[in-house]
Amino acid sequence: MHPQTSKPILTTRQGHPVHNNQQQRTVGSRGPATLENYHFLEKISHFDRERIPERVVHARGFVAHGEFEAYGTIGDEPAATYTRAKLFQVKGRKTPVSLRFSTVIGGRDSSEATRDPRGFAVKFRTEDGNWDLVGNNLPVFFIRDAIKFPDVIHSLKPDPVTFRQEPNRIFDFMSNTPESMHMLTWLFSPRGIPANYRMQDGFGVNTYRMVNAAGEGVLVKYHWKSQQGIESLTEEQAAAIQARELGHASKDLYEAIERGECPRWELHVQIMSDDEHPELDFDPLDDTKTWPEDVFPLRPVGMMTLNRNVSNVHNENEQIAFGTGVLVDGLDFSDDKMLVGRTFSYSDAQRYRVGPNYLQLPINAPREDVQVNTNQDGGQMSYGVDNRAGNPHINFEPSSVAGLDQADESYREYRPFVSGQVMRAPIERQNNYGQAGERFRTMPQWERDDLVKNLVNLLGQCDKHIQQEMVWHFSQCDDAYGRRVAEGLGIADHA
């Protein structure tokens, strides 16, 4: 028992006491994460295997296919200025894509009119192999360290006893996680229930890198801008749809494409030099933050059009698999602590859910003009052998007899310098409330009214101390924000 709280001590499955359940072990406070994160790996690996056979999160989704056409530029500059990724280099170059829209928390047959982030995952089938840009329809997330991902999802999933999504559980977690205030402000506004999949933006959410031919790197955030406009639903509108239809968004997307009304999104990027940026009041690797567009402007990169529906939902939707680690040359990771964790978790979940040979499935394989040459063998559901350069006896490298060779290393890889003590520590510039308050103040009045109403409706079902904690957090974001929620809950003193 904990000597101060009298609660049982949190342990691993091995029975080891957990002294820090808030941060992964990293080199310095901002990363990168280290591979020997045993507690994190045990926790996230078990989380990835919690559901059979549907996805743990993003279970309900719908896929459409299309193409991405590059502008050949990033803003006003040649794309090569920032990245050597081939799909961006030539104006008019088209890359086949598959896009999976999804809800996050509900099961495979749940409602598409629920208040929930929407997944926005794009698979580019480039000449250098696949690139997966896996994001959401909201620009930020609840947490900034992947070690907390099982916790935030558990709080949002149904209660393990009552099997209901309980507001008291949700806000118990959020009230103890101040960084979630920005995401909650987005989620409980009208943006939390998109009218359909076509009329919403998409965001990469995490911070990535681009690398050019000289090996120079920049930090980058990705934005998809809907060319259909943005429309959202109120709780009342969503309830009316849900009363008669659970899959309205999938239906809308399917029928629009069948009519020839092919939806489009323009890809934009924000670019920042790859350093710590001490002039900012937040860390650019923090996925609970947005980058100010007046300082880091949106730069158009290309246009995506969805023009073909799936021919089989199981093969092309249930079995399609995305991962944030699926990058092509010229696109790279950053040390974003959520991105590092997602990169392990997503592909690990697919190996468990679909099988170790999920990349042999047509929906996940690279396009036909990209040759797959590996020394991987066997595993469940293997139905082919990757190319071995004509010699099936050699499944190792190096070999003086036959087999495969390493790629030409004439390109210059990006080699960021990192140093620091290996530790479990939060980032220094957290600023958990600033952007949430700014978001509240810049909303139209009707959106602020809707946000407050939605929060009051759910917080009204919570324990008093959780209500008080949440009101305190909202007051730190903006005094009017906290006051209005407090008044709705009948809490006189919100200071």
Buried (B, 14 or more C-beta within 10 A) or exposed (E): EEEEEEEEEEEEEEEEEEEEEBBBBBBBBBBBBBEEBEBBBBBBBEBBEBBEEBBBBBBBBBBBBBBBBBBBBBBEEBBBBBBBBBBBBEEEBBBBBBBBBBBBBBEBEBBBBBBBBBBBBBBBBBEBBBBBBBBBBBBBBBBBBBBBBBBBBBBBBBEEEEEEBBBBBBBBBBBEBBBBBBBBBBBBBBBBBBBBBBBBBBBBBBBBBBBBEEEBBBBBBBBBBBEBEBEBBBBEBBEEBBEEBBBBBBBBBBEBBEEEEBBBBBBBBBBBEBEEBEEBEBBBBBBBBBBEEEEBEBBBBBBBBBEBBBEEBEBBBBBBBBBBBBBBBBBBBBBBBBBBBBBBBBBBBBBBBBBBBBBBBEBBBBEEEEEEEEEBEEEEEEEEEBEBEEEEEBBEEEBEEEBBEEEEEEEEEBEEEEEEEEBBBBBEBBBBBBBBBBBBEEBEEEBBEBBBBBBBEBBEEBBEEBBBBBBBBBBBBBEBBBBBBBBBBEBEEBE
